[in-house]
């Protein structure tokens, strides 16, 4: 982990750059697969599942018996943990539902907005070395609360054509019945275009590798929305003299183990905290089964010593991290100063892992600096907002003349006439 001492502010922008690993040009590949799916449907999906996942499934969709038997294989302990997480995620997301509010902008002119769930959504759940069953909860629960009528889940199979049991249990627990054993580009393509078996969806959610990320970008060109611009996971920790270096190191490693292109950043105004955290990192990383991956991520990561906590907050806002931990006994004093972050964890006991699994907040968050302009997934992500207005005769009399003047100024006579013809009738009456 590189240590940087008191960097000048004109270097901060460069220090905020994420690591760039070599990435294949996937645009032509995704376009090729999407085109083949549009022409050959299920056959193309099976072909590429065989190519990428090493198995050609006889049936793309899991039946009810497969889901039930697969879900039953996980331990009681894990079931209870998932149930606890589900309850907390539901509690947090349920309060996000908005009530309709109407305003009379002018006497006789009422305007309001109503929520409508996106009818059909697709959720992608990675199922490789780290099957993210927790993401099923993070996406299915707000989708259900929003009222989505159809939720399609795609996740890659193993070499035997089976789907991870914990993913099946989380899906069953959240009421998802349409589960397909496909991953990668072909899964995103199928949910974008639709096949004989897999429904076309209107918006696609979920994390994935560079192939999935490229496919989601391609989906946009087909008129299908996506949740967020995707990128490698990241964490920034601000630690003052009251932080626990062992805790800080554990938090940094929790994100570094995601992948070699993940990045973790430590900011502090205390040189001793940085030194002790570095020692704790060396000790803890040697106990991790994903040590090699984690070390590669740490090579791309930084510990930065700044003058005070105000500078640390300012740097963090420029970096706009996916996850931000303020490891301080006084963390709540800085809440109002945080302007760019996906999700914030306050104090020495608020580990980022809590947000990943069971505190209740959503872990599908903007990365790669997109927290400057994007929010994490919420109930709103699964909703469209439609505006309504009702104008009475009195209301049109009140705003009609202004509309006529504005329409005439834009040389749109038909717009003006739509008002004038009504005002004339009202006047004659």
N, C-alpha and C positions, 0 to 999 in steps of 0.2 A: 504494500500500500504506500503510495507516494505521499510524502509529507511536504506541505508548502507553508512557509512562515511569512505572515504579514504581506500577502500579495497586494500590489498596487491595484486600485479599482479599475484601471484601464486594462488589466489582465483578467478580470473576473469573467468576461464573456468567453474567453478561450478556455478557462478552467471549467466552465459550465458545459463544454462540449461532451456529448456522450461518445463512448467507444464505438468505432465503426469497424465491424468485422467484415471480411470479404463476403459479399452476397451475390449469388448467381443472378443473372438476368432472367427473371421468372415470368416477365410479361408475356413473352411469346408462348411459353409453356402453358400458362393459365388460359390464354386465349384459345390455344389448340384444344385443351381439355374441355373448356366451356363449349366450343363449337361442336365437338364430338358428342357431348352430352345432349346438346340441342337437337342433334340429328338421330342419335342412337339410344338415348335415354338410359334405361337400366343397364343395358349391355355395356355401354361405355363406362358407367359407374363401376360395374363389376370388374371390367378390364383393368382400370387404374387402381382399384383396391388390391387386385392381385399383384400389380406392378409395384405399388408403394408399400403395401402391408403384408405381402407374401401369402395371401389367402384370397380365394375367390368364393365369396359366400353364395350359397344356393338361394337363400332368402335374405334380401336386404333388410327387411323389417323384422324385428323381434316380435314373436307372438306373446300373448298374455302368460302362457305357461312358462316360457323361457324367462320372462321378466320376474315372475314370482319365484321360480326355483333359483335363479341367479341371485336375487336380492336376499334370499334366505341364508346364503352362505357366509355372510359376514357375522362377526361376533356380536353378542349381546352388548358388550361394552361399547363397540363402535356404533351400534344402532342407537344406544342411549345418548352418546355424544352428538350424533347427527340430529337427533330429536331436540336436544337442548339448543343446538345452533339454529335449527329451524324456528323454534319458538322465539328466540331473540331477534332473528332476521325479520320474521313476520311482525313483531312488535314495533321495530324501528320503521319498517316500510309502510305499515298500516297508517301511521300518522301523516304520511306524505300526501294522502288523498285530499284534494282541494274541494271545498264547497263552492257551489255556484254563487257568484256575487254580481248583482245587477246594479248599474248606475244610470241615473237619468242625467245625461250630459247637458240637455236643454229641456225645458218643459215640453213633454210630448215626444221625446226621443230617448228610448231606453236601449242600452247596450249591455251585453253580457257574453261570457265565454263558457263553453261546456266541454268536458272531457269525453273523448271517445277512444276506446282501446284500439290498438292496431289489431286487426282481425287475426292475421296469421304471422307468427314470428318463428324464426329458427334459432336454436341455440347450439353452439359447437362446444364440445367438451373434449379437450385433449385426453388421450388414454394411453400414452406411451410409458416412459420410465416414471412419470409422476401423474397418475390418473387423477384429474382434478374434480373429484366428486363434490367438493365444496362449491365449485362454480355452478353446479346444478342448482344448489340452493340459492345462490346469489342471483341467478337469472330467472329460474322458474317461479320463485316466490313473488317478486315484484310483478312478473307477467300475470300471475294469477290474481293478485290484488288489483291490478289495472283492469282486468276483465278480458284479457286476450282469449278469443274463442278457440284458437288452434295453436298449439305449441309443438314444434317439431324438433326433436333432439337427434343430433348426429354425433357419433363418437367412434373412433377406429377400433376394429377388433384385434384380438391377439392372433397368433399364428394358427390357433385352432378355430378361429372364427367366433370366439366368445367375447362378450363385453364385460368389463370390470364389474364385479359384484357390488362394490360400494356405489358406483355410478348408478347401477340399476336400483339399488335401495333408495338412494336420494331421489331418483326420478319417480319411483313408486310412491314415496312419501309425499311428494309435492304434486302428485296427480297427473304426471306426464305418461301418456300411453303410447304415443307415436315415437318409437325409438328405432334408429337405423344404425346398422353396424358398418358405417363408412366414415372415413376421415379425410384429412388433407384437402387438396384442391377439388377433388371430385365431390366431397361433401358440400362444400360451399357452392360449387357449380350446380349440384342437384337442388339445393334449397333456393338458388337464384332462378333457375329455369324450370324446375319441375320435371318429373319423369313419370313413367307409368305407375311407379310405386311411391315416389317421394313427392309430397306437395310443394308447390312453389310458395315461397313466403315473401312477405313485404319488407321485413327488416331482419338482419342477421346479427346475432350477438355471440361473444365468446372469444377467448384468447387462442393463440396457436403459434406455430413456428413460422419461419419466413414464407413457407408455401401457403399456409392459411392466410397470413397477412396479405400476400400478393393476390390471393384469390378474392379476399374481401374488397380489395381495391378494384378488382375487375368487376365484382358484383355491382359496384356503384355505376359503372358505365352501362349496365343493363337496367338501371332504374330501381335497383333494390338498395334500401338504406342499410347502413351498418351502425354499430353502437359507437365506436371510438376509433381514432387512428391508433393502431397498435404499435407496440415496441417492446423491447426487453424490460423486465422488471427493474425497479430502482428504489432506493431508500436514501434519505438524507437525515442525519441525526445532528441536532444541535445540543451540545453537552456543556454545562458550566461546572463549577467546582463542586456542586452538590450532586453530580451524576455518579452513578456506579459504573466504573470502567468494565467490569465483568458483564453487566447487563448490556452496556453499549456494544461491546464486542459480539455478544450473542445476537443482538438485533441486526448488526451489520452482516453477520454470517447467514442469518435467516433469509436474507434477500440475495446474497452473493451465490447461494447454492442453487438458485433457479437456473442459471446458465452462464457460460463464459462471457456472454455479451451483457450480462447484468452489471449494474454499477451501484456502488454504495459510496456515500460521501459523509465524512465526519467534519463538523465545524465546531470549534471551541475557542474560548478566550483564555483557556488555561492549558499551558504547555504540558503540565504534569498529567492531566487527564488524557491527552493525546498519547503520551508515552506509555501510560498504564494500559490504555486500550489496545495499543499495538502489541504489548506483551500478552494480553489476554487473547487477542486474535490468534497469535502464534500457538498458544496452548490449546485453545478450543478447536481450531481448524483440524488439528491432528486426530481428533476423535470422530470426525464426520465421515460417513460412508461416501459422500459426494465430494471428497476432499479435492480431487483433481479439478473438477469443474469450479469449485469455490475459489481455489487459488488463482485460476485464470481470471475470474471476475475481480479478485482483489488486485491483480496486476493492473487493472484498468481503473482502480479506485483511488480516492484521495482523502487525506486528512489535512485540513487547512486551519491554521492558527490565525485568528483575527483579533482585533483590538478589544472588542466588547460584544455583548449579546445583540446590541442594535445592529452592528455590522453583520453578525451571523444571520439575523433575520433578513436583512437586506440582500445578502448573497443568496439565501434560500429562495426569496421571492424571484430573483433573477433566474435561478436554476429551475424553479417550478417543479418540485419533485412529485412523483407519484405518491410516495409515502413520506411523511415528515414526522419525526419524533423530536419533541422538545424535552430532553432529559434534564429536568431541573425541578427542584422543589417549588420554584416560583413560575412554573410553566404557564399557568393561567394568566399571568400578567402580560403575556405576549400575544394572546389570542387576537386582539384587534389589529395587530401589526402584520399578521399573516394574510397575504392577499393572493398568493399563487401556490396551491398544493391540492393534490387529489384527496388525501385523507390525512388528518392530523391526530397525533397521539400525544397526550399531555401527561408529563410526570414520569417518574422512574419505574412505575409498575404498569404503564400502558404500553405493552410490547406490541409490535406491529402484527405479530402472529394472531393476536386477539381479533384484529380486524379482518384477517384472512379467513378466520373460521367462525367465531362464535359470539363476538360482542354485539353484533346486530347490523353494523354498517356494511356497505357493499364493498367488495374487493375488486370489482371491475372498474378500473380507474385510468385516467389519461396518463400516458407516459411520454418520454422524450420531449419534455417541455410543453406539452399540449395543455397542461393544467393552467396555463395563462388564459386559455379561452374555452376549455371544455370542463364539464363536471363529470363525476363518476356516474355509473349506471344507477338509476333510481326508478320509482314507479313512473315518473314522468317520461322516462326513456321508452316506455311501452304505450304511450298515450299520444294522441293528436289533440290539439285544442282548436275548437271551431268557434268562431265568433258569430253572435246573433245580434240582430237589432230589430226593433219595432218602432215605427214612426207613425204617429197619429196625424190627423189633419192639422191640429194645432202645432205639432212638432214640425211638419213640413212648412207651415207658414213662418215658423221661427227661423229655420235654417235654409229654406229654399232660396231666398234672394241671394244669400252668400254663395250658394252652389252655382246659381246662374252666372254671377259675376266671375267666379273662378273658372267655370267651364268656358265662358266666352273668352277669357284671357288666354286660355290654352287652345282656342280655336276649335273646340269640340262642341259643335252646335247640337248634335244629337244628345249629348250628355245634358246640355242646358234644356233642351226641349222636353226631356223626360221629367224634369221638374216643372217647367213652364206650363205644360199641358194639364198637370194636376192642379197647380195654383190657379189657373184660369177657371177650372171647374169649381173649385172651392169658392172663388170670388163670385161666380155666377149664382151659386146656391145662396 
